[in-house]
Amino acid sequence: MSDNDLGTFLRGRREAVTPAEAGLPAGPRRRTPGLRRSELATLAGVSVEYLTRLEQGRDRNPSAQVLGALADALHLSLAERVLLRRLTERGACAEDPLVCAAAPPLSRTVRPTVRAVLDRLEPTPAVALNWIGDVLARNQGFERLAGPLGMLDGERPNLLRYVFTDERSRAAYPDWADEADDLVARLRHDVPLRDPYVTELADELTVTAGAEFADRFADLTLTPRRIGNRRVRHPRAGALHLLHETLALPEDGQWITVHLPADGATAAALDRLVGRRPGALRAVPAAG
């Protein structure tokens, strides 16, 4: 991870906000596509010199009031405001590692109760993951959904490696870029503040997947989705439209992802795939 994530994020968002969005005249001869540093400083009520220090990484611990003012001036969404606070915490760690607790050990197993939850969710496909995308446990519904896609191949399946290094993932996901964005956003932002496992995996995928991974990992505007939908081309079940929900297990650094059919055709296809009686899985309408 960069030593100046906070500055990179602020500069990127400043350049993305147009003068019109900030209520300012565009004016002639603008050298930046977004706001000038002086304009953002005025809108946020800070000095240009202080904003420069933040963007250059010479000050990494702004107050909550300054963060709030910058977030308002940049029209940040709730997810972006959470990210801004998290990047500030990372900056404080970089300045003084003693202010941050060491990251807990990376989990490679799940608790028996988590396995029981996965089993109780049958026949709905469900999987438990850790923060770098390792598949830790899954139920039979998920095995029958993901196995034929090649997602579970290998001794230690990992969703990021599958998406970025296995060509079958591009056939499986018609919206491959969205899947890649979401997985990298989780790796980038849903991890302990100091985590060597993330750095190790990021270095590996930068070598094996190149710019398709590295550019996403450098993009601080990507934020993970907790809910959403995905389309899957399944070699046995055909075209599937799935909704997914994420159930966080923060004390373990894990989460459970549950896949639900979004329409009747997908529900029927999943019923056939998991070998259950017709009607065991029912379509769940997406929120309008």
N, C-alpha and C positions, 0 to 999 in steps of 0.2 A: 504494500500500500504506500501511497505517496506520503512524504513528510509534510505536505502542505495541502491536504484535502480540503480544509476549510477555505483557504484562500482560492483554491481552484474552483470550488463550488460558488463562492461569492462572485468571482470574476465572470464565470460562465453565466450565472443568472443575470448579472448586470448587463452583459452583452446581449441577452435574450429579450430583455424588456425594451420595447420601443418607447420613444419619447411620448407618443400619443397615449400609450397605455398608462404612462405615469402622469398624464395631464400637462405635458410640456410641449412647447412648439418644436417641430423638427429642426428648423433652421438650416442654413446652407453649410456646406463644407464640413460635414460630420465625418470624422475619421473612424468612428466606432459604429457598428451596426445597432447598438443598443444605447444605454445611458453612458454618459461620461462619468468618470469617477467623481468629479465635482458635483454633478447633478444628483447622484445617489447620496453623496455625503450630505447635501443640503436637505434632501427629502427625509433622510434618516436622522438628521440633527446631530451629526458627528463631523469632526474635522476631516478634511481631505487627507491630511497627514496620517490620521489614525486609520482611516479606511485603507490607505496605501499599506500601512504596516500589517493590517489584517490580510489583505490580498497577497502580500509578499511573504507571509508566514513569519513575520517578525513579532507579531503579537497573536497568540493563539488562545487567549482566554478572555473574550469579551464578556461583559455583564449580561444578565438576562434582559435588562432594559434595552441595551444596544442590539441584542439579537432580535428582540421583538420589533424594534424600529426598523431594522434592516429587512426583516421578514415582511413587514407591512409595505415598505417602499418597493420591494421586489415582487409584491403580490404572490407570495408563496402559498401553496396549498397546505393543508394540514400535514400530509405526508412529507412535504418538503420542509416544513417547520420542524417536524420530528427529526428529520435527517440533519438539519442545521444544528440542532442541539447535540446530536450524536457526534457530529464532526468536531464540535467545540470540545466535547469530552475527550475525543482522540487527540486533539491538539494539546490539551492539558496533560495527557499521558506522555506525549512526546517531550514536553518541557520538563516534566518531573514525574518519572515512572512510579515514584512512591505514592502518588495520589491515586493510582489504579491498582486494584487487586489483580493478582495473577489470574489468567484465564483458567477455568476448570479443565480437567482432562477431557479430551475429546471422547465422547461416548461411542462405543462400538456395539453395545448391547442395549436391550430395553428391559424394563421391569416386567415381572410376570403379569402385573395388572394391565400394562399396556398391551401385552399379547392377548390378554383376555378381552380387552376392548375390541381389538381387531377381529377376534373370532366372533364376538357378539354382533359385529356389523355385517357378517355374512348374510346374503351373497353380495352385498355392496362392496366393490373393490376399495380396499383401504391399505395404506402403507405408512410405516413409521420411518422417518428420516432424521439424520443429524444435520448440523448446521453446514456441513460441506457437501451434502447431498448423498451420503452413503445410504443405501437401502438396508435398514437394520432388521426389519420384520415386516411381514405382509400376510394378508389372509389369502385364502384360495381364490377368492374373486379377483384380487389384484394379480395373482400369479397367472390366471387364465387370460386376463386382459393384457398384461405387460410381457409375459413370457414369449409369445409368438412375435413380438416386436423386436426381440433381442435385448430388451432393457435389463433383463436379469442375468445375462450371460456373465461368466467369470466368477471367481471366488468371492470378490467383494464388489458387487454392483454399485455404481455411482451414477446418478442422473446427469451430472455435468459432463462426465467423461462420455456417457452415452450420446448426449445431444451434440457435443462438439467434435467427437472423434469417430462416431459410428455412422456411416452413411445411411443405414437403415432408419435413423431418426428423421431424416428429411422426407423419406417416404411415409413415415408414420404420422408426422405432423404437417398438415397442409400449411399451418401458420407457424412454421419453424422459427422464424425470427422472433415472434412473440414469446414462444417457449424459451428461447435462448435469453431474451431480455429478462424474463422473470427469474430464471435460475441464477443469472449473474447478479441481479439486484439483491437476491437473498444472500448470496455469498458475500456481497459487498457490504451489506448493511445489517443483516440479522445475526451478527456474530459478536463474541466478546471483543472488547476494545483492543486487546493484544492477543493475537492468535496465530501461532506459527503454522498451524495446519492449513489455514486459508492461504497464507503466503506460499507455502509449498505447493498446494494445488494450483494456485494462480500461475506460478512459475512454470509448472508442468504443462498447463493448458496453453499458455502463451507460446511455448515451443511447439506443441503438437497441433494446435488449432490456429495459431497465428493471429492475424488482425481481427478475425471474426470474434475471438474471445477477448483479446487485449483491448480493442477499442471499446467494447462494452464495459469491461472492468474499469476503464478509465473514465467512463461517463457517470458522473455523480448524480445526474438527474434521474437515472433509472431507479424506480422504487418497486418493491415486490407487491404482488397482488395476493390478498388473503382469500378472496373469493373470485370467481370468474368462470369462464367456460373455455373449453378447448375442443377442437375437432381432431379426430383420430381416424386414419385409414388403417383398418385392421385386416390382416390377411385371412382371417376366418369369419369375423363378424361383419365385415364391410365398413361402411361409413358410420362413424359414431359421433354424436354430439353430447359431450359430457360437461356437467357443472362440477366444480370442485370447491370444497370447504377445507380450511386449514384449522386444526385444533392444536394450539400451542402447548408444549410441555416445557416451560421456561427453566425449571430447576434442573432438567436433564439436558438442556440444549438440544431439544428434539421437537418434532411436531408430527402430527398425523394428518395425512391428506386423504380425504374421502371423495370418491368419484360417483356422481349420481347421474342417471339418464335425464337428458333435458327434453326428450320427446318420446312419443310412443314407439317409434321405430327403433330408437336406441334401447329403450327398455326391453323390447322384444328380442333384439339382437343380443343384449347382455344375458337375458334369461337363457337363450340357447347356448351362449358361450360358456356360462358357468354350470350348465347342466341342471338347472332348477326347473321346477314346475312353472308353466306360463303364469305370468302375473305376479311372480315373487318380487320383481323389481318394477316399480311404477315410476312414471315420468314425474319429475319435479319441475314445475314451471319456473322459468327465470324471473327475477324481480323486474317489474315494469318500471 
